């Protein structure tokens, strides 16, 4: 001012009550003829309210860890509030506040996303609302949340972009930790085959975790879950038991715990275990139900397989007829896999032809048609399995080349899929085949393949046991025939021996009664003949006694 120049600034003044107030002042000197100040013109505006509000804003931004910025799009100038620099990790060494320096501070992996969001806001008036990372000078990574908008001219041209920046590092760390925890939970549920759900009774709102969608055969989020959708997936034979269990859980405040079946979209049936508990309001009315669902198909299959195996082996030990054992096996398998029709064919003695053994639910005309089927490398599923000794999977009999000769027959019987498992003895010999038929094209699941393998093994045990039993019966019959022949031989032999022997003994006795006509040596020989004849007669009688004992015609007594 003393040099004759105009001054402009904000001045803090003291009132008489010692309080402060601020004025925006402009002081212009009045110059004399020597260009020296001789007076002053002053214009002052009270800006106390503005200063107080600005201080409040600065403090609020500091407390909230928020900064504001203003980017002049035409000139490229960028204004940062005091809190912006610390948010970007700058302390004393603050760079020029330019758009380029701002972009340089953004994490490299997020940089292009930020640039595209800014350009989209400028060009298309899209909302600028983005979370991104920045790298501080010390190398640490922090998260920021930015929101901004465009100030435009009357013709719509962009002039300024104004925005705010907020540090969300702590929130983001908690969010990422939660996401990681949820991911671990999802992975654990997937591994264990467990999903969780909740049901709000009043509104009917139902929540399913991703794993429940997968358990029921759907993609996560494929549809909005409802109780009706759940009911539609339950096996019809189990629905009443589920509703009763839910009713009991509501009535007594107990856990709802039940094993039941579900029908997958492709028709497969799986087992799940469901557990839940209800929440009640002050009136005792159920308002909320939450629980878990776990896939227990493998466990149920194991239990059913063990039960069926035990039943089959029990019938084997009881020496029940082979055809009964095989039919029991097939019916058990059909019960485990609804919609499946089982069949067992056995190789004949030549090992070249398959003979019908049992197929309780296949059409009679079909069983008759394949009875005596000659095996070969391309003879349906069973003929090929018996020939190769390997499992054969045909998911559609109408298009598979091995079934070309039987397409008219299978079409008439309505059979579209056939999986055949060879029945192999402990020696490695192929005994026959166990087949699983379906009315629709099907590819087997792992559990279905396990079922086929297990039942083929049970059939092999039953067949080998039946054959061993038959061989024992045949051996017993042969022994009885041989024993009968021996008895007949001994009886005939004794008769044939007794006749001449009696004559020999009789003549020797007559000669002994006339000793005067023979000499001493001759008499001794006659005695020897008589003695030998009696000894031989005793031997014949003993052999006949043994035969009578074996035949049960003589009782023994100990004396």
Residue pairs with C-beta under 8 A, 6 or more apart in sequence:
1 7
1 27
1 29
1 37
1 40
2 29
2 37
4 29
4 31
4 35
4 36
4 37
5 29
6 26
6 27
6 28
6 29
7 25
7 26
7 27
8 24
8 25
8 26
8 27
9 24
9 25
10 22
10 23
10 24
10 25
10 47
10 51
11 22
11 23
11 25
12 20
12 21
12 22
13 20
13 21
13 22
13 23
14 20
15 21
20 48
21 46
21 48
22 46
22 47
22 48
22 50
22 51
23 44
23 45
23 46
23 47
23 48
24 44
24 45
24 47
25 42
25 43
25 44
25 45
26 42
26 43
26 44
27 40
27 41
27 42
28 40
28 41
28 42
29 37
29 39
29 40
30 37
30 38
30 39
30 40
30 41
31 37
31 38
32 38
58 81
58 82
58 83
60 66
61 67
61 68
61 81
61 82
61 83
62 82
62 83
64 166
65 83
65 87
65 166
65 167
66 83
66 164
66 165
66 166
66 167
67 80
67 81
67 82
67 83
67 84
67 85
67 87
67 164
67 165
68 81
68 83
68 84
68 162
68 163
68 164
68 165
69 78
69 79
69 80
69 81
69 84
69 148
69 162
69 163
69 164
69 165
70 78
70 79
70 160
70 161
70 162
71 77
71 78
71 79
71 99
71 160
71 161
71 162
71 163
72 78
72 79
72 159
72 160
73 122
73 150
73 158
73 159
73 160
73 161
74 159
76 98
76 99
77 98
78 97
78 98
78 99
78 102
79 97
80 97
83 165
84 97
84 165
85 91
85 94
87 134
87 142
87 144
87 165
87 167
88 102
88 105
88 134
88 136
89 105
89 134
89 135
89 136
89 137
89 138
89 140
89 142
90 137
91 137
93 137
95 101
103 111
103 114
103 115
105 134
105 135
106 114
106 132
106 133
106 134
107 132
107 133
107 134
107 135
107 141
109 133
110 132
110 133
113 130
113 132
114 130
114 132
117 126
117 128
117 130
118 128
118 161
120 126
120 128
121 127
121 128
121 148
121 149
121 150
121 161
122 150
122 158
122 161
125 150
127 147
127 149
128 146
128 147
128 148
128 149
128 161
128 163
129 146
129 147
130 145
130 146
131 143
131 144
131 145
131 146
131 168
131 172
132 143
132 144
132 146
133 141
133 142
133 143
133 144
134 141
134 142
134 143
134 144
135 141
136 142
142 167
142 169
143 167
143 168
143 169
143 171
143 172
143 173
144 165
144 166
144 167
144 168
145 165
145 166
145 168
146 163
146 164
146 165
146 166
147 163
147 164
148 161
148 162
148 163
148 164
149 161
149 162
149 163
150 158
150 159
150 160
150 161
151 158
151 159
151 160
151 161
151 162
152 158
152 159
153 159
186 209
186 210
186 211
188 194
189 195
189 196
189 209
189 210
189 211
190 211
190 214
192 294
193 211
193 215
193 294
193 295
193 296
194 211
194 292
194 293
194 294
194 295
195 208
195 209
195 210
195 211
195 212
195 213
195 214
195 215
195 292
195 293
195 294
196 209
196 211
196 212
196 290
196 291
196 292
196 293
197 206
197 207
197 208
197 209
197 212
197 225
197 276
197 290
197 291
197 292
197 293
198 206
198 207
198 288
198 289
198 290
198 291
199 205
199 206
199 207
199 227
199 288
199 289
199 290
200 206
200 287
200 288
201 286
201 287
201 288
201 289
202 287
204 226
204 227
206 225
206 226
206 227
206 229
206 230
207 225
208 225
210 220
210 221
212 225
212 293
213 219
213 220
213 221
213 222
213 225
214 220
215 262
215 270
215 272
215 293
215 295
216 233
216 262
216 264
217 264
217 265
217 266
217 268
218 265
223 229
231 239
233 262
233 263
234 242
234 260
234 261
234 262
234 263
235 260
235 261
235 262
235 263
235 269
237 261
238 260
238 261
241 258
241 260
242 258
242 260
242 274
245 256
245 257
245 258
246 256
246 289
248 254
248 256
249 255
249 256
249 276
249 277
249 278
249 289
250 278
250 286
253 278
253 280
254 277
255 275
255 276
255 277
256 274
256 275
256 276
256 277
256 278
256 289
256 291
257 273
257 274
257 275
258 273
258 274
259 271
259 272
259 273
259 274
259 296
259 300
260 271
260 272
260 274
261 269
261 270
261 271
261 272
262 269
262 270
262 271
262 272
263 269
264 270
267 339
267 440
268 445
269 337
269 338
270 295
270 297
271 295
271 296
271 297
271 299
271 300
271 301
272 293
272 294
272 295
272 296
272 297
273 293
273 294
273 296
274 291
274 292
274 293
274 294
275 291
275 292
276 289
276 290
276 291
276 292
277 289
277 290
277 291
278 286
278 288
278 289
279 286
279 287
279 288
279 289
279 290
280 286
280 287
281 287
297 447
298 447
301 336
301 447
301 450
301 451
304 332
304 336
305 336
305 450
305 451
305 454
307 332
308 329
308 332
308 333
308 336
308 455
308 458
309 454
309 458
311 328
311 332
312 325
312 328
312 329
312 332
312 458
312 461
312 462
313 458
313 461
315 324
315 325
315 328
315 462
316 325
316 461
316 462
316 465
319 469
322 357
322 462
322 463
322 466
323 357
323 358
325 462
325 466
326 344
326 357
326 358
326 459
326 462
327 358
327 360
329 342
329 344
329 455
329 458
329 459
329 462
330 342
330 343
330 344
330 358
330 359
330 360
331 342
331 360
332 455
333 340
333 342
333 436
333 451
333 455
334 340
334 341
334 342
334 361
336 451
337 436
337 448
337 451
339 438
339 439
340 436
340 437
340 438
341 359
341 361
341 362
341 415
341 436
341 437
341 438
342 359
342 360
342 361
342 434
342 435
342 436
342 437
342 455
343 358
343 359
343 362
343 367
343 382
343 434
343 435
343 437
344 357
344 358
344 359
344 423
344 432
344 433
344 434
344 435
344 459
345 354
345 355
345 356
345 357
345 370
345 373
345 382
345 386
345 432
345 433
345 435
346 354
346 355
346 357
346 423
346 431
346 432
346 463
347 353
347 354
347 355
347 375
347 386
347 430
347 431
347 432
348 354
348 355
351 430
352 374
352 375
353 372
353 373
353 374
353 375
354 370
354 371
354 372
354 373
354 374
354 375
354 382
354 383
354 386
354 432
354 433
355 371
355 372
356 367
356 368
356 370
356 371
357 432
359 366
359 367
362 413
362 415
362 437
363 413
365 412
365 413
366 409
366 412
366 413
366 415
369 409
370 380
370 382
373 379
373 380
373 382
373 383
374 383
375 383
375 384
375 386
375 387
376 383
376 384
376 387
377 384
377 387
377 388
378 384
378 401
378 402
379 387
379 402
379 405
380 394
380 397
380 402
380 403
380 405
380 406
380 418
380 420
381 392
381 393
381 394
381 402
381 403
381 418
381 419
381 420
381 433
381 435
382 392
382 418
382 420
382 433
382 435
384 392
384 402
384 420
385 391
385 392
385 420
385 421
385 422
385 433
386 422
386 430
386 432
386 433
388 422
389 422
389 424
389 430
390 422
391 419
391 420
391 421
391 422
391 449
391 452
391 453
392 402
392 419
392 420
393 419
393 443
393 444
394 400
394 402
394 403
394 417
394 418
394 419
395 417
395 441
395 442
395 443
396 416
396 417
396 441
397 403
397 406
397 407
397 410
397 415
397 416
397 417
397 418
398 407
398 410
398 411
398 416
403 410
403 418
410 416
410 418
414 439
415 437
415 438
415 439
416 438
416 439
416 440
416 441
416 442
417 437
417 438
417 440
417 441
417 442
418 435
418 436
418 437
418 438
419 435
419 436
419 444
419 448
419 449
419 452
420 433
420 434
420 435
420 436
421 433
421 434
421 435
421 452
421 453
421 455
421 456
422 430
422 432
422 433
422 456
423 430
423 431
423 432
423 433
423 434
423 456
423 459
423 460
423 463
424 430
424 431
424 456
424 460
425 431
425 460
425 463
425 464
426 460
426 464
431 459
431 460
431 463
431 464
432 459
432 463
434 452
434 455
434 456
434 459
436 444
436 448
436 451
436 452
444 452
483 550
486 547
487 547
487 550
487 551
490 543
490 544
490 547
491 544
491 547
494 540
494 543
494 544
497 536
497 540
498 537
498 540
501 533
501 536
501 537
501 540
504 529
504 533
505 530
505 533
505 534
505 537
508 526
508 527
508 529
508 530
508 533
509 530
511 518
511 523
511 526
512 523
512 526
512 527
512 530
515 523
518 526
545 554
548 554
549 556
